Amino acid sequence: MLSSIVLASLNSARMKARDARRISDFKQIQLALALFYDSQERYPQSPGHLTWSGHWAYFSECLEKGTNCGFTVSNYTPAISKVPQDPSRKTSDQFADDATYYPGYPTGCSDGQSYRLATYLENNNTALQSDLDGSFYSNNNGCNDSNRGYCVGVGVCSGW
């Protein structure tokens, strides 16, 4: 019985730690997006992919290498050396369908003046009270606190 209690406490602590990492990752990515915007005068846009993992892989390549940004990037200095991945992700194949962060799609609207990023937290967290609510794709309610959808971004786009 004691081992069951210890395992339950340990699992709860792990879930809270993953949530803290997700929130921290998004702060780091927002900083990278601000640097990207300063150098390119627009935010990245996903060129499209069949899976959400693929959208995130292209988004990551854009911030790390200046490729797959949805537009031609010139004179690029990487905004971040390695874009963080969801801590529950089990594969290193960025395009494999697995736990992932979500770039809002369309990622930055056609003018590149907005973006939205989403993830799902495993626990209720006070960060949900100050994040963006609504959707991150085709009005899916993915950013609502009741779903523990944690979203950050700038501006709005049709469908969000």
C-alpha positions as CSV (number, residue, x, y, z in Angstrom):
1,M,0.0,0.0,0.0
2,L,2.8,2.4,0.8
3,S,4.4,1.7,-2.6
4,S,1.1,2.7,-4.3
5,I,1.0,6.0,-2.4
6,V,4.6,6.7,-3.3
7,L,4.1,5.8,-7.0
8,A,1.0,8.0,-7.1
9,S,2.9,11.0,-5.6
10,L,5.8,10.4,-7.9
11,N,3.5,10.3,-11.0
12,S,1.9,13.6,-9.9
13,A,5.2,15.2,-9.4
14,R,6.3,14.1,-12.9
15,M,3.2,15.5,-14.5
16,K,3.7,18.8,-12.7
17,A,7.3,18.9,-13.8
18,R,6.4,18.3,-17.5
19,D,3.8,21.1,-17.3
20,A,6.4,23.5,-15.8
21,R,8.7,22.5,-18.7
22,R,6.0,23.2,-21.3
23,I,5.4,26.6,-19.9
24,S,9.1,27.4,-19.8
25,D,9.6,26.0,-23.3
26,F,6.9,28.4,-24.6
27,K,8.6,31.4,-23.0
28,Q,11.9,30.4,-24.7
29,I,10.1,30.0,-28.0
30,Q,8.3,33.3,-27.7
31,L,11.7,35.0,-27.2
32,A,13.0,33.2,-30.3
33,L,10.0,34.3,-32.3
34,A,10.6,37.9,-31.2
35,L,14.2,37.7,-32.5
36,F,12.9,36.1,-35.7
37,Y,10.4,38.9,-36.2
38,D,13.1,41.6,-35.5
39,S,15.2,40.2,-38.3
40,Q,12.6,39.2,-40.8
41,E,9.7,41.6,-40.0
42,R,7.2,38.8,-40.0
43,Y,6.5,35.5,-38.1
44,P,7.0,32.1,-39.7
45,Q,4.2,30.3,-41.4
46,S,3.9,26.6,-41.8
47,P,4.2,25.4,-45.4
48,G,1.8,22.7,-44.4
49,H,2.1,19.0,-43.4
50,L,-0.2,16.0,-42.9
51,T,0.4,15.8,-39.1
52,W,0.7,18.3,-36.3
53,S,4.2,16.8,-35.6
54,G,5.1,17.8,-39.2
55,H,3.8,21.3,-38.7
56,W,5.9,21.6,-35.5
57,A,9.0,20.1,-37.3
58,Y,8.8,22.7,-40.1
59,F,8.2,25.5,-37.5
60,S,11.3,24.2,-35.6
61,E,13.4,24.1,-38.8
62,C,12.4,27.7,-39.5
63,L,13.6,29.0,-36.2
64,E,16.7,26.9,-36.2
65,K,17.8,27.1,-39.8
66,G,15.6,29.7,-41.6
67,T,14.1,27.0,-43.9
68,N,10.5,25.9,-44.2
69,C,9.3,29.3,-43.0
70,G,6.5,29.7,-45.6
71,F,8.5,32.4,-47.3
72,T,12.1,33.0,-48.4
73,V,14.3,34.0,-45.5
74,S,17.4,36.1,-46.1
75,N,20.5,36.8,-44.1
76,Y,19.3,34.5,-41.3
77,T,20.9,34.2,-38.0
78,P,19.3,31.4,-36.0
79,A,16.9,32.6,-33.4
80,I,17.3,29.5,-31.3
81,S,19.8,26.6,-31.6
82,K,17.2,23.9,-30.8
83,V,13.5,24.3,-30.5
84,P,12.1,22.4,-27.5
85,Q,9.9,19.4,-28.0
86,D,7.0,18.3,-25.8
87,P,8.4,16.4,-22.8
88,S,6.0,13.5,-23.4
89,R,7.4,12.9,-27.0
90,K,8.8,9.4,-27.3
91,T,10.5,9.6,-30.7
92,S,13.4,11.6,-32.1
93,D,11.8,11.6,-35.5
94,Q,10.4,15.1,-35.7
95,F,7.8,14.2,-38.4
96,A,6.5,11.0,-36.6
97,D,3.0,11.4,-35.2
98,D,3.6,11.7,-31.4
99,A,3.1,14.1,-28.5
100,T,3.9,17.5,-29.9
101,Y,3.4,21.2,-29.4
102,Y,1.1,22.9,-31.9
103,P,1.6,25.9,-34.0
104,G,-1.7,27.6,-34.8
105,Y,-2.6,26.9,-38.4
106,P,-2.5,28.9,-40.5
107,T,0.6,29.6,-38.4
108,G,0.9,33.3,-39.0
109,C,-2.0,34.3,-41.3
110,S,-1.0,35.5,-44.8
111,D,0.7,38.7,-43.6
112,G,2.9,37.0,-41.0
113,Q,2.0,39.5,-38.3
114,S,0.6,36.9,-35.9
115,Y,1.2,33.5,-34.4
116,R,-0.3,31.1,-31.9
117,L,1.3,28.2,-30.1
118,A,-0.6,25.6,-28.1
119,T,0.0,22.6,-25.8
120,Y,-2.0,20.7,-23.4
121,L,-1.1,20.7,-19.7
122,E,-1.6,17.6,-17.6
123,N,-2.8,19.4,-14.5
124,N,-4.8,22.6,-13.8
125,N,-2.2,25.3,-13.6
126,T,-2.4,29.0,-12.6
127,A,-0.7,29.8,-16.0
128,L,-4.0,28.9,-17.7
129,Q,-5.6,32.0,-16.1
130,S,-3.3,34.3,-18.1
131,D,-2.9,32.5,-21.4
132,L,-4.9,33.0,-24.6
133,D,-8.2,31.3,-24.9
134,G,-10.2,30.3,-28.0
135,S,-8.8,28.0,-30.7
136,F,-5.5,27.4,-32.4
137,Y,-7.1,25.7,-35.4
138,S,-10.5,25.9,-37.1
139,N,-12.3,26.8,-33.9
140,N,-11.4,23.6,-32.0
141,N,-11.6,25.2,-28.5
142,G,-8.1,23.9,-28.0
143,C,-7.0,26.9,-25.9
144,N,-9.8,26.7,-23.4
145,D,-8.9,26.3,-19.8
146,S,-11.5,23.5,-19.4
147,N,-9.4,21.4,-21.8
148,R,-6.2,22.5,-20.0
149,G,-5.1,24.0,-23.4
150,Y,-2.3,26.4,-22.8
151,C,-1.8,28.9,-25.6
152,V,0.4,31.9,-26.3
153,G,0.7,34.2,-29.3
154,V,0.5,37.6,-30.9
155,G,-2.5,38.9,-32.9
156,V,-5.4,37.0,-34.3
157,C,-6.0,35.0,-37.5
158,S,-9.2,33.7,-39.2
159,G,-10.1,30.4,-37.6
160,W,-8.5,31.0,-34.3
